[in-house]
Amino acid sequence: MAKKMWGTRFAKKTSLLTDKFTSSIAFDKRLAKYDVLGSIAHAKMLGRSRIISKKESQLIVKGLKSILREIEDNKFRINHKAEDIHSNIQEALVKKIGEVAHKLHTARSRNDQIVLDVKMYIKDEIKNLVKLIILLQKSVLGFAKRNANIILPSYTHMQVAQCILLAHHMLAYIEALERDKDRFKDAKKRTNHMPLGSCALSGTSLPIDREFVKDELGFAKLTNNSLDSVSDRDFIIELLSGLSILSVHLSRMAEDLILWSTKEFNFIDIDFSFCTGSSIMPHKKNPDVLELIRASTGRIQGDLSSVLILMKGLPLSYNRDLQMDKPPLFDAIDTMKGTLEIFIALFRNIKLNEEAIANRLMDESLFSVDIVEHLIAKGVSYRQAHDIVGRMVKDCLDKGRKFSDLSEQELKKYSDKLGPGIKRILNAWTSVNMKRSHGGTSPLQVAKQLKNWAQKLKKNHISLNTEFK
């Protein structure tokens, strides 16, 4: 283990077991860029505030900028024997500029330093997540527009329910993703409070300028309580909560597509490039990508649970337990970014089995609500209308006979409000056209929503051809 920042007081070296067990460099190394950026702002402030000399400040900043270039060029050497990324960068700075590097840690602690690093990292990752969500919305919207004239049977309780436009179903995904996007943007507001200057937990007697550091690093506000600043991890929990909700939405989308791709449904054909086969059954074409998307929900929710449980018993302020907030945070973000990237591409490669879908629309139980509303429009109460159609279902559909086979005389047995005209509404297009209420599935309403979303998403200048590495 490299020389420790706190080792002077100790009469004895820590054991190799302790060094290995307490080291965080294996995972917090991804915060290197943010650690250096925060240190540059801090060094500038120390010089401006005359806590160190201007010359010392400039030398430290120069050394840090050199390290930053190495990090950006993937040339910075991670010392895996270092206790953490802060120590690693401090050692590298000492090698570049000498003993003056030790003045950098004036008026700060690793307690406020790590909160700063993670907040800067999260702010960047929220931007990335929002961009990916927008790209997924655009991909789903493109699929909806390409298939704007397709009607699907919809389901409640996994039982056939009513007719809807496929585009209406896709718009439901887009709405859910918009809420996810808003949650991340809202979480960023509470992350955007700058903690540096809180030091270990009580602030400092030195004349620091926290406002300057805040402005240098692009934060919106300062944290107001030094104790809370170093012990708060709400911003991590809030992001993980948003990721968990997003993962549920993506899992439900995946489940729809998995069901639709089965032989039993046969609504869609997922491109071979997003499927795998069986080692024993040559005929298999398995939607493994979608299944893994579904499974990743448990992983991300586990990451949230990990941090919630970690935090629940901690007294104020900083405790070393907080070192373990980063692995689940990094894992959840990485998992979600990978999931979004593949979903974006997958939606561009789905084909519809229109004949199979059309055959399902011959099921006249899809129109039972339309008959109920037809009767209501003729003055029949809802309860009576429901009972009338219920008897029709029992006498006809349950016995393999269609509503459309009923004669005028047979229809009158159920209600004198029923006549030959009822047969005109036993049609999928008639059914969806009648759902004109705001947010409904009528072609008019859906076309309006498709246009609204196209305009809204067009403002986000992110190409669908963007490649993610």
TORPAKOL-915060 format. One record per residue (C-alpha): z, x, y. Coordinates in pm, whole numbers, plus 50000, padded with zeros to 5 digits. Layout:
<up = Z east = X north = Y> $
...
//
This chain:
<up = 50000 east = 50000 north = 50000> $
<up = 49914 east = 50125 north = 50348> $
<up = 50182 east = 50195 north = 50609> $
<up = 50355 east = 49873 north = 50705> $
<up = 50395 east = 49747 north = 51061> $
<up = 50762 east = 49671 north = 50993> $
<up = 50864 east = 49958 north = 50760> $
<up = 51090 east = 50164 north = 50990> $
<up = 51403 east = 49953 north = 50935> $
<up = 51373 east = 49973 north = 50557> $
<up = 51574 east = 50243 north = 50379> $
<up = 51358 east = 50216 north = 50070> $
<up = 50993 east = 50150 north = 49994> $
<up = 50894 east = 49816 north = 49848> $
<up = 50791 east = 49824 north = 49486> $
<up = 50426 east = 49820 north = 49385> $
<up = 50491 east = 49478 north = 49229> $
<up = 50616 east = 49346 north = 49564> $
<up = 50322 east = 49499 north = 49747> $
<up = 50075 east = 49339 north = 49508> $
<up = 50253 east = 49004 north = 49507> $
<up = 50283 east = 48972 north = 49885> $
<up = 49941 east = 49105 north = 49986> $
<up = 49701 east = 48850 north = 50138> $
<up = 49407 east = 49079 north = 50216> $
<up = 49211 east = 48942 north = 49919> $
<up = 49165 east = 48608 north = 50096> $
<up = 49249 east = 48651 north = 50465> $
<up = 48979 east = 48921 north = 50497> $
<up = 48737 east = 48640 north = 50588> $
<up = 48935 east = 48602 north = 50913> $
<up = 48850 east = 48957 north = 51025> $
<up = 48604 east = 48852 north = 51297> $
<up = 48850 east = 48606 north = 51448> $
<up = 49135 east = 48856 north = 51433> $
<up = 48929 east = 49106 north = 51633> $
<up = 48809 east = 48847 north = 51885> $
<up = 49167 east = 48734 north = 51943> $
<up = 49278 east = 49095 north = 51978> $
<up = 49008 east = 49170 north = 52235> $
<up = 49124 east = 48879 north = 52452> $
<up = 49487 east = 48986 north = 52406> $
<up = 49413 east = 49350 north = 52500> $
<up = 49229 east = 49241 north = 52812> $
<up = 49524 east = 49024 north = 52910> $
<up = 49773 east = 49308 north = 52858> $
<up = 49570 east = 49524 north = 53098> $
<up = 49526 east = 49248 north = 53357> $
<up = 49898 east = 49172 north = 53346> $
<up = 49981 east = 49547 north = 53383> $
<up = 50185 east = 49541 north = 53063> $
<up = 49969 east = 49834 north = 52953> $
<up = 49744 east = 50042 north = 53178> $
<up = 49392 east = 49933 north = 53257> $
<up = 49260 east = 50250 north = 53094> $
<up = 49453 east = 50179 north = 52774> $
<up = 49330 east = 49821 north = 52772> $
<up = 48968 east = 49930 north = 52810> $
<up = 49001 east = 50188 north = 52533> $
<up = 49152 east = 49932 north = 52295> $
<up = 48880 east = 49677 north = 52376> $
<up = 48610 east = 49939 north = 52321> $
<up = 48756 east = 50027 north = 51982> $
<up = 48786 east = 49662 north = 51883> $
<up = 48426 east = 49590 north = 51984> $
<up = 48316 east = 49875 north = 51762> $
<up = 48509 east = 49721 north = 51471> $
<up = 48357 east = 49380 north = 51550> $
<up = 48007 east = 49524 north = 51524> $
<up = 48095 east = 49671 north = 51186> $
<up = 48224 east = 49332 north = 51069> $
<up = 47910 east = 49154 north = 51191> $
<up = 47692 east = 49414 north = 51017> $
<up = 47899 east = 49389 north = 50696> $
<up = 47993 east = 49755 north = 50731> $
<up = 48366 east = 49715 north = 50797> $
<up = 48573 east = 49866 north = 50519> $
<up = 48829 east = 49628 north = 50377> $
<up = 49132 east = 49824 north = 50266> $
<up = 49257 east = 49632 north = 49966> $
<up = 49583 east = 49822 north = 49983> $
<up = 49655 east = 49677 north = 50328> $
<up = 49919 east = 49408 north = 50351> $
<up = 49687 east = 49170 north = 50537> $
<up = 49379 east = 49164 north = 50759> $
<up = 49591 east = 49225 north = 51072> $
<up = 49724 east = 49552 north = 50926> $
<up = 49377 east = 49651 north = 50804> $
<up = 49226 east = 49613 north = 51152> $
<up = 49523 east = 49785 north = 51318> $
<up = 49477 east = 50087 north = 51087> $
<up = 49103 east = 50096 north = 51157> $
<up = 49170 east = 50085 north = 51531> $
<up = 49419 east = 50375 north = 51509> $
<up = 49153 east = 50584 north = 51333> $
<up = 48903 east = 50508 north = 51611> $
<up = 49114 east = 50551 north = 51925> $
<up = 49440 east = 50714 north = 51820> $
<up = 49801 east = 50622 north = 51895> $
<up = 49716 east = 50399 north = 52193> $
<up = 49606 east = 50140 north = 51934> $
<up = 49974 east = 50071 north = 51864> $
<up = 50007 east = 49916 north = 52209> $
<up = 49779 east = 49627 north = 52103> $
<up = 50060 east = 49448 north = 51923> $
<up = 50266 east = 49426 north = 52242> $
<up = 50378 east = 49068 north = 52319> $
<up = 50255 east = 48914 north = 51998> $
<up = 50356 east = 48869 north = 51635> $
<up = 50160 east = 48819 north = 51320> $
<up = 50313 east = 48471 north = 51326> $
<up = 50116 east = 48358 north = 51631> $
<up = 49826 east = 48588 north = 51547> $
<up = 49748 east = 48422 north = 51214> $
<up = 49766 east = 48072 north = 51362> $
<up = 49516 east = 48182 north = 51626> $
<up = 49281 east = 48330 north = 51364> $
<up = 49287 east = 48020 north = 51145> $
<up = 49236 east = 47784 north = 51438> $
<up = 48932 east = 47984 north = 51556> $
<up = 48796 east = 47985 north = 51201> $
<up = 48847 east = 47608 north = 51164> $
<up = 48679 east = 47535 north = 51497> $
<up = 48369 east = 47719 north = 51378> $
<up = 48375 east = 47556 north = 51035> $
<up = 48407 east = 47209 north = 51186> $
<up = 48083 east = 47278 north = 51375> $
<up = 47918 east = 47380 north = 51047> $
<up = 48048 east = 47074 north = 50862> $
<up = 47929 east = 46839 north = 51137> $
<up = 47582 east = 46997 north = 51128> $
<up = 47564 east = 46953 north = 50751> $
<up = 47676 east = 46589 north = 50774> $
<up = 47405 east = 46524 north = 51034> $
<up = 47146 east = 46681 north = 50803> $
<up = 47266 east = 46463 north = 50515> $
<up = 47246 east = 46154 north = 50737> $
<up = 46889 east = 46250 north = 50828> $
<up = 46801 east = 46304 north = 50462> $
<up = 46944 east = 45965 north = 50362> $
<up = 46772 east = 45800 north = 50659> $
<up = 46439 east = 45953 north = 50555> $
<up = 46482 east = 45813 north = 50203> $
<up = 46568 east = 45470 north = 50349> $
<up = 46263 east = 45466 north = 50578> $
<up = 46029 east = 45574 north = 50298> $
<up = 46152 east = 45280 north = 50092> $
<up = 46209 east = 45025 north = 50369> $
<up = 46041 east = 44742 north = 50175> $
<up = 46239 east = 44775 north = 49853> $
<up = 46492 east = 44506 north = 49760> $
<up = 46774 east = 44583 north = 49518> $
<up = 47019 east = 44366 north = 49328> $
<up = 47362 east = 44459 north = 49465> $
<up = 47688 east = 44449 north = 49273> $
<up = 48053 east = 44362 north = 49313> $
<up = 48293 east = 44442 north = 49028> $
<up = 47983 east = 44604 north = 48871> $
<up = 47849 east = 44251 north = 48816> $
<up = 47522 east = 44139 north = 48974> $
<up = 47588 east = 43985 north = 49316> $
<up = 47315 east = 43933 north = 49580> $
<up = 46986 east = 44079 north = 49702> $
<up = 46994 east = 44353 north = 49963> $
<up = 46740 east = 44595 north = 50103> $
<up = 46766 east = 44946 north = 49959> $
<up = 46761 east = 45070 north = 50319> $
<up = 47067 east = 44855 north = 50388> $
<up = 47249 east = 45030 north = 50105> $
<up = 47150 east = 45369 north = 50247> $
<up = 47268 east = 45267 north = 50593> $
<up = 47611 east = 45205 north = 50443> $
<up = 47620 east = 45573 north = 50344> $
<up = 47517 east = 45679 north = 50693> $
<up = 47793 east = 45469 north = 50851> $
<up = 48057 east = 45624 north = 50624> $
<up = 47930 east = 45975 north = 50701> $
<up = 47948 east = 45897 north = 51073> $
<up = 48317 east = 45817 north = 51039> $
<up = 48366 east = 46146 north = 50857> $
<up = 48188 east = 46327 north = 51137> $
<up = 48407 east = 46156 north = 51397> $
<up = 48722 east = 46250 north = 51206> $
<up = 48625 east = 46618 north = 51214> $
<up = 48542 east = 46605 north = 51583> $
<up = 48874 east = 46435 north = 51651> $
<up = 49062 east = 46690 north = 51439> $
<up = 48901 east = 46968 north = 51641> $
<up = 49066 east = 46830 north = 51956> $
<up = 49411 east = 46893 north = 51810> $
<up = 49309 east = 47231 north = 51666> $
<up = 49185 east = 47337 north = 52010> $
<up = 49531 east = 47440 north = 52139> $
<up = 49580 east = 47816 north = 52183> $
<up = 49902 east = 47954 north = 52021> $
<up = 49889 east = 48326 north = 52106> $
<up = 50183 east = 48435 north = 52321> $
<up = 50433 east = 48237 north = 52117> $
<up = 50513 east = 48567 north = 51942> $
<up = 50752 east = 48541 north = 51647> $
<up = 50894 east = 48203 north = 51754> $
<up = 51053 east = 48220 north = 52100> $
<up = 50786 east = 48357 north = 52334> $
<up = 50834 east = 48684 north = 52521> $
<up = 51010 east = 48830 north = 52826> $
<up = 50695 east = 49024 north = 52916> $
<up = 50473 east = 48882 north = 53195> $
<up = 50183 east = 48765 north = 52976> $
<up = 49903 east = 48537 north = 53094> $
<up = 49839 east = 48283 north = 52819> $
<up = 49596 east = 48086 north = 53036> $
<up = 49368 east = 48389 north = 53056> $
<up = 49364 east = 48429 north = 52676> $
<up = 49300 east = 48057 north = 52634> $
<up = 48998 east = 48070 north = 52861> $
<up = 48867 east = 48392 north = 52707> $
<up = 48872 east = 48240 north = 52359> $
<up = 48736 east = 47900 north = 52459> $
<up = 49041 east = 47688 north = 52380> $
<up = 49097 east = 47362 north = 52565> $
<up = 49475 east = 47378 north = 52602> $
<up = 49782 east = 47592 north = 52540> $
<up = 50043 east = 47504 north = 52282> $
<up = 50359 east = 47394 north = 52460> $
<up = 50636 east = 47497 north = 52223> $
<up = 50654 east = 47846 north = 52076> $
<up = 50855 east = 47731 north = 51774> $
<up = 50605 east = 47459 north = 51688> $
<up = 50313 east = 47694 north = 51757> $
<up = 50393 east = 47935 north = 51476> $
<up = 50513 east = 47680 north = 51220> $
<up = 50260 east = 47399 north = 51268> $
<up = 49992 east = 47357 north = 51006> $
<up = 49899 east = 46998 north = 51092> $
<up = 49553 east = 47116 north = 51192> $
<up = 49492 east = 47245 north = 50840> $
<up = 49628 east = 46930 north = 50679> $
<up = 49420 east = 46713 north = 50909> $
<up = 49100 east = 46900 north = 50825> $
<up = 49180 east = 46886 north = 50453> $
<up = 49247 east = 46512 north = 50488> $
<up = 48906 east = 46465 north = 50648> $
<up = 48745 east = 46672 north = 50374> $
<up = 48920 east = 46461 north = 50111> $
<up = 48791 east = 46137 north = 50261> $
<up = 48441 east = 46283 north = 50292> $
<up = 48457 east = 46395 north = 49929> $
<up = 48541 east = 46038 north = 49825> $
<up = 48236 east = 45907 north = 50013> $
<up = 48012 east = 46168 north = 49850> $
<up = 48160 east = 46091 north = 49509> $
<up = 48083 east = 45720 north = 49550> $
<up = 47729 east = 45802 north = 49658> $
<up = 47692 east = 46027 north = 49355> $
<up = 47824 east = 45754 north = 49126> $
<up = 47567 east = 45505 north = 49259> $
<up = 47287 east = 45749 north = 49192> $
<up = 47421 east = 45837 north = 48848> $
<up = 47430 east = 45468 north = 48752> $
<up = 47087 east = 45399 north = 48899> $
<up = 46939 east = 45691 north = 48702> $
<up = 47060 east = 45561 north = 48364> $
<up = 46819 east = 45391 north = 48123> $
<up = 47031 east = 45078 north = 48160> $
<up = 46959 east = 45057 north = 48533> $
<up = 46644 east = 45270 north = 48558> $
<up = 46622 east = 45221 north = 48935> $
<up = 46560 east = 45584 north = 49027> $
<up = 46427 east = 45909 north = 48888> $
<up = 46608 east = 46223 north = 49002> $
<up = 46388 east = 46530 north = 49027> $
<up = 46410 east = 46772 north = 48733> $
<up = 46519 east = 47046 north = 48973> $
<up = 46852 east = 46866 north = 49015> $
<up = 46913 east = 46787 north = 48649> $
<up = 46996 east = 46979 north = 48333> $
<up = 46928 east = 46926 north = 47964> $
<up = 47123 east = 46920 north = 47640> $
<up = 47159 east = 47208 north = 47396> $
<up = 47132 east = 46966 north = 47103> $
<up = 46947 east = 46655 north = 47229> $
<up = 46595 east = 46746 north = 47347> $
<up = 46538 east = 46413 north = 47523> $
<up = 46829 east = 46445 north = 47766> $
<up = 46787 east = 46469 north = 48142> $
<up = 47139 east = 46479 north = 48278> $
<up = 47237 east = 46432 north = 48647> $
<up = 47481 east = 46725 north = 48628> $
<up = 47458 east = 46807 north = 48998> $
<up = 47580 east = 46458 north = 49086> $
<up = 47853 east = 46476 north = 48826> $
<up = 47980 east = 46802 north = 48973> $
<up = 47975 east = 46646 north = 49320> $
<up = 48187 east = 46365 north = 49178> $
<up = 48422 east = 46615 north = 49015> $
<up = 48463 east = 46824 north = 49332> $
<up = 48655 east = 46534 north = 49486> $
<up = 48951 east = 46615 north = 49264> $
<up = 48933 east = 46981 north = 49360> $
<up = 48934 east = 46909 north = 49734> $
<up = 49211 east = 46651 north = 49705> $
<up = 49406 east = 46908 north = 49506> $
<up = 49365 east = 47153 north = 49796> $
<up = 49508 east = 46890 north = 50033> $
<up = 49799 east = 46820 north = 49798> $
<up = 49868 east = 47193 north = 49771> $
<up = 49918 east = 47232 north = 50147> $
<up = 50111 east = 46906 north = 50183> $
<up = 50354 east = 47012 north = 49910> $
<up = 50373 east = 47364 north = 50054> $
<up = 50477 east = 47226 north = 50395> $
<up = 50714 east = 46948 north = 50294> $
<up = 51028 east = 47161 north = 50243> $
<up = 50987 east = 47431 north = 50506> $
<up = 51248 east = 47468 north = 50779> $
<up = 51130 east = 47575 north = 51125> $
<up = 50983 east = 47813 north = 51205> $
<up = 50764 east = 48063 north = 51017> $
<up = 50812 east = 48115 north = 50643> $
<up = 50608 east = 48340 north = 50415> $
<up = 50510 east = 48030 north = 50217> $
<up = 50255 east = 47971 north = 50494> $
<up = 50054 east = 48266 north = 50368> $
<up = 49943 east = 48034 north = 50088> $
<up = 49784 east = 47773 north = 50315> $
<up = 49460 east = 47970 north = 50335> $
<up = 49330 east = 47975 north = 49974> $
<up = 49317 east = 47592 north = 49952> $
<up = 49173 east = 47570 north = 50303> $
<up = 48894 east = 47818 north = 50226> $
<up = 48829 east = 47662 north = 49887> $
<up = 48796 east = 47308 north = 50026> $
<up = 48559 east = 47415 north = 50304> $
<up = 48342 east = 47623 north = 50069> $
<up = 48330 east = 47346 north = 49810> $
<up = 48234 east = 47084 north = 50067> $
<up = 47965 east = 47294 north = 50231> $
<up = 47804 east = 47357 north = 49894> $
<up = 47822 east = 46987 north = 49808> $
<up = 47662 east = 46878 north = 50135> $
<up = 47384 east = 47137 north = 50109> $
<up = 47275 east = 47022 north = 49763> $
<up = 47304 east = 46651 north = 49850> $
<up = 47075 east = 46705 north = 50150> $
<up = 46805 east = 46848 north = 49925> $
<up = 46862 east = 46600 north = 49642> $
<up = 46795 east = 46293 north = 49859> $
<up = 46453 east = 46432 north = 49947> $
<up = 46363 east = 46437 north = 49578> $
<up = 46448 east = 46089 north = 49449> $
<up = 46173 east = 45855 north = 49328> $
<up = 46207 east = 45482 north = 49273> $
<up = 46113 east = 45290 north = 48960> $
<up = 45987 east = 44988 north = 49153> $
<up = 45880 east = 44787 north = 48849> $
<up = 46223 east = 44813 north = 48688> $
<up = 46389 east = 44710 north = 49014> $
<up = 46150 east = 44414 north = 49057> $
<up = 46229 east = 44293 north = 48704> $
<up = 46601 east = 44280 north = 48791> $
<up = 46526 east = 44056 north = 49088> $
<up = 46413 east = 43781 north = 48850> $
<up = 46781 east = 43709 north = 48778> $
<up = 46837 east = 43382 north = 48969> $
<up = 47214 east = 43430 north = 48980> $
<up = 47130 east = 43655 north = 49277> $
<up = 47054 east = 43338 north = 49476> $
<up = 47366 east = 43132 north = 49403> $
<up = 47518 east = 43204 north = 49746> $
<up = 47186 east = 43111 north = 49910> $
<up = 47205 east = 42767 north = 49745> $
<up = 47567 east = 42730 north = 49859> $
<up = 47470 east = 42809 north = 50218> $
<up = 47168 east = 42576 north = 50193> $
<up = 47407 east = 42292 north = 50104> $
<up = 47650 east = 42389 north = 50383> $
<up = 47363 east = 42374 north = 50631> $
<up = 47303 east = 42015 north = 50514> $
<up = 47661 east = 41914 north = 50590> $
<up = 47831 east = 41977 north = 50255> $
<up = 48173 east = 42145 north = 50276> $
<up = 48204 east = 42498 north = 50147> $
<up = 48437 east = 42392 north = 49865> $
<up = 48204 east = 42116 north = 49750> $
<up = 47899 east = 42342 north = 49774> $
<up = 48070 east = 42611 north = 49568> $
<up = 48164 east = 42358 north = 49300> $
<up = 47810 east = 42212 north = 49289> $
<up = 47651 east = 42553 north = 49238> $
<up = 47923 east = 42648 north = 48991> $
<up = 47824 east = 42349 north = 48774> $
<up = 47456 east = 42448 north = 48803> $
<up = 47538 east = 42801 north = 48687> $
<up = 47741 east = 42671 north = 48393> $
<up = 47471 east = 42423 north = 48285> $
<up = 47170 east = 42648 north = 48346> $
<up = 47216 east = 43021 north = 48383> $
<up = 47497 east = 43043 north = 48131> $
<up = 47267 east = 42875 north = 47880> $
<up = 46960 east = 43086 north = 47955> $
<up = 46783 east = 42834 north = 48177> $
<up = 46662 east = 42908 north = 48533> $
<up = 46739 east = 42707 north = 48846> $
<up = 46366 east = 42703 north = 48915> $
<up = 46308 east = 42512 north = 48589> $
<up = 46514 east = 42215 north = 48707> $
<up = 46319 east = 41904 north = 48798> $
<up = 46382 east = 41715 north = 49121> $
<up = 46564 east = 41447 north = 48927> $
<up = 46788 east = 41706 north = 48758> $
<up = 46866 east = 41867 north = 49090> $
<up = 46974 east = 41531 north = 49235> $
<up = 47235 east = 41500 north = 48960> $
<up = 47420 east = 41787 north = 49116> $
<up = 47376 east = 41674 north = 49479> $
<up = 47152 east = 41441 north = 49674> $
<up = 47115 east = 41731 north = 49920> $
<up = 46917 east = 41926 north = 49662> $
<up = 46543 east = 41877 north = 49632> $
<up = 46219 east = 42061 north = 49555> $
<up = 46267 east = 42272 north = 49869> $
<up = 46553 east = 42455 north = 49701> $
<up = 46304 east = 42645 north = 49489> $
<up = 46163 east = 42818 north = 49796> $
<up = 46487 east = 43011 north = 49841> $
<up = 46493 east = 43137 north = 49483> $
<up = 46312 east = 43448 north = 49599> $
<up = 46439 east = 43796 north = 49686> $
<up = 46249 east = 43824 north = 50013> $
<up = 46358 east = 43479 north = 50126> $
<up = 46715 east = 43571 north = 50035> $
<up = 46730 east = 43890 north = 50241> $
<up = 46539 east = 43732 north = 50532> $
<up = 46811 east = 43470 north = 50568> $
<up = 47089 east = 43730 north = 50616> $
<up = 47033 east = 43758 north = 50991> $
<up = 47395 east = 43807 north = 51102> $
<up = 47471 east = 44131 north = 51284> $
<up = 47505 east = 44404 north = 51024> $
<up = 47335 east = 44192 north = 50759> $
<up = 47056 east = 44289 north = 50522> $
<up = 46767 east = 44098 north = 50680> $
<up = 46459 east = 44316 north = 50743> $
<up = 46497 east = 44250 north = 51115> $
<up = 46858 east = 44368 north = 51123> $
<up = 46790 east = 44665 north = 50898> $
<up = 46483 east = 44773 north = 51099> $
<up = 46699 east = 44761 north = 51412> $
<up = 46966 east = 44978 north = 51250> $
<up = 46710 east = 45226 north = 51114> $
<up = 46568 east = 45262 north = 51463> $
<up = 46913 east = 45303 north = 51616> $
<up = 47008 east = 45574 north = 51369> $
<up = 46675 east = 45752 north = 51406> $
<up = 46730 east = 45770 north = 51783> $
<up = 47092 east = 45873 north = 51748> $
<up = 47024 east = 46147 north = 51494> $
<up = 46720 east = 46271 north = 51684> $
<up = 46956 east = 46385 north = 51959> $
<up = 47102 east = 46631 north = 51709> $
<up = 46835 east = 46901 north = 51701> $
<up = 46891 east = 47025 north = 51348> $
<up = 46587 east = 47062 north = 51124> $
<up = 46580 east = 46908 north = 50779> $
<up = 46411 east = 47231 north = 50671> $
<up = 46716 east = 47437 north = 50763> $
<up = 46803 east = 47673 north = 50481> $
<up = 47168 east = 47754 north = 50415> $
<up = 47273 east = 48081 north = 50265> $
//
